[in-house]
Amino acid sequence: MRKRLAQFRKLGRTPKHKWAMLRNMVTSLIKHERIETTLPKAKELRHLADKVVGYAKRGNLYGKQLAEQVVREKPMVTKLMEVLGPRYADRDGGYTRVMKLSRPRRGDNAPMAVIEYVDRPGEIRAARVPEKRKQRYFNNLGEVLAHAGIKPLANQTALE
């Protein structure tokens, strides 16, 4: 029985080869913010990509050092820390989305998928708005409208 053992996919590779491949893939994902790969690889990449964004959300030197151990290119570490970290500051997880493609790969009939970051311009399907962002925007809505010169309606003040 396989109790309490790690249930990660082997992907038909040695551990060193798998780690090198995942590092290359997460670097490409940061660079392009959307890549097409096989479904098992995309599902395995999702864990590492979410972890790297978590490092970027820390925003400190230690988070950058942890990200540099995974990401292969220095400009991609900079993009991770300056673009992706602040973008997901109010999201508690689920930074990536894996979507199956309808057609398998020609040649070996492997199931294909697209993995992409959510909340990015040009995404295939819009992501749900995080609760923290909803609260922040709706708490300040009255102040923003008042600053813009829009007065609340009489029946809205009675409801509050």
Salt bridges, closest charged atoms under 4 A:
GLU33 OE2 - LYS79 NZ 3.29
GLU33 OE1 - ARG87 NH1 3.12
GLU44 OE1 - ARG9 NH1 3.37
GLU44 OE2 - LYS18 NZ 3.46
GLU68 OE2 - LYS74 NZ 3.74
ASP90 OD2 - ARG133 NE 2.85
ASP90 OD2 - ARG136 NH2 3.58
ASP92 OD1 - LYS132 NZ 2.93
ASP108 OD2 - ARG105 NH2 2.76
GLU116 OE2 - ARG97 NH1 2.69
GLU116 OE1 - ARG120 NH2 3.01
ASP119 OD2 - ARG91 NH2 2.71
ASP119 OD2 - ARG133 NH2 3.32
GLU123 OE1 - ARG97 NH1 3.33
GLU131 OE2 - LYS134 NZ 3.53
